[in-house]
Amino acid sequence: MSNIVKIKKKIGNFKKTIIVPGDKSLSIRWVLFSSLANGTSKAKNLLMSEDVFAAIEAIKKLGIKVIIKKKECKIFGKGIDGYKYKKNLTIDAQNSGTLGRLILGLLVNSPEAINLVGDKSLSKRDFRRVSDPLSKFGAKFKLRKNNYLPLTIYGSSKLKPIKYNENKGSAQCKSSIIFAGMRTEGITTIKAKKSRNHTELLCKHLKLPISVKKNKSFDEIKIKKVKKIKTLNYDIPSDISSSAFFIVLTALSKNSELIIKNVNINPSRIGIITILKKMRVRIIFKNQKTYKGEKKADIKVVSTKNIKAINCPPELNSGAIDEFLVIFLVAAKAKGVSYFSNLGELNHKESPRLKWAENILSNLGVKTITTNDTIKIYGKPDLNLDFNKKITIKNYLKDHRVFMTSLIAALSFGGKWTIHDKDSINTSFPNFLKIIEDLKK
């Protein structure tokens, strides 16, 4: 089968209700927490993607039994000290930064050296942001070129608690330290810049000895040694990051309306909603509920005329960091000039996403001015590509969000697009194209 998708025309109007897959961040965290639990944990709506399967394979290599049947996954946890380590063990995180960084926090006391590898994209991402704080606990690391995978972690049986300032807004770094602190006598303290708080919410739901004191710009987190974790049965809400593509497609399409069911609307994840509402995109939450500490709702979005440009407040960045590529498409059709700053983290993702934003917008005929961490977008409210304009997207390190953003751009603005590496979506959203086809019907 071809690994290329061709889009030859814009999408027509639609009025639909859809369901997107389970939240990736929650799915991976459920796998890791369940591997530490005393007993059998069950999950429904677990995201069946390559990143989550990589997490499952990782815990299986650590001696944990996993059974997947139909729409349910069971993990047979063996307790917080239940991992079995083999000599010369290698764990492959594939494309998943979440898995690669979080699991190191669970391996800080491993009696055997463990190798961590990843794919070409993950091997270009900075791992010192976790190896540095984990080294303070007493673990040792050997990294390629001082920063990158493959790496080897040498655990310590004499871990000591640490105090750490996490100032990048990295939930992966914060979560890795939390997992390490759970294995350490004494109290570990993290002063963390605001970022996703899924790990903290799961700890609270599981009644683990972890406290969070919230301040305006940072959280102070204290972690004590964990002796036992109860099982976690979880019906995982749908992913807001996956939903983002359809929210934007609906906003940019004519006479369209969409409801996305049962989506995780954790306040640390809905920066895209706040940003788009400031740009006058019509979005409302319906049927809001709280489930195991996480907020969820149905999201309704309606086609939007007269989109407004935005000077995006940097404090919204951490809650929208994975969605900026598709947010920029909305800015492309806004009236006026939009400005986004403090976006250096975009260049530490699966690909240098700020450069890819510039590339995609340039193909749309939209003027941009970019630096290492800012982008200015000169919106064109009447943006509509010539039917014969040819655009090719390739060589993007198989970054799933570059693929999906390009496809949304093609369906929203027209032109003849050839988008390579279709299989990139398997890391996070394998049925993305099926939902697109359903919207076309």
Secondary structure, DSSP 4 states (H G I P E B T S, - for coil): --S-EEE-S-----EEEE-PPBPHHHHHHHHHHHHHSEEEEEEES---SHHHHHHHHHHHHTT-EEEEETTEEEEEEE-TT-----TTEEEE-TT-HHHHHHHHHHSTT-SS-EEEE--TTGGGS--HHHHHHHHHHT-EEEEETTTEEEEEEE--SS----EEEE-S--HHHHHHHHHHHTTSSSEEEEEEES---HHHHHHHHTT-SEEEEE-SSEEEEEEE---------EEPPBPHHHHHHHHHHHHHSSS-EEEEEEEE--TTT-HHHHHHHHTT-EEEEEEEEEETTEEEEEEEEE--SSPBP-B--GGGSGGGTTTHHHHHHHHHTSBSEEEE---GGGGGSSS-HHHHHHHHHHHTT--EEE-SS-EEEE--TT----TT-EEEE--STT-HHHHHHHHHHHHHH-SEEEE--GGGGGGT-TTHHHHHHHHH-
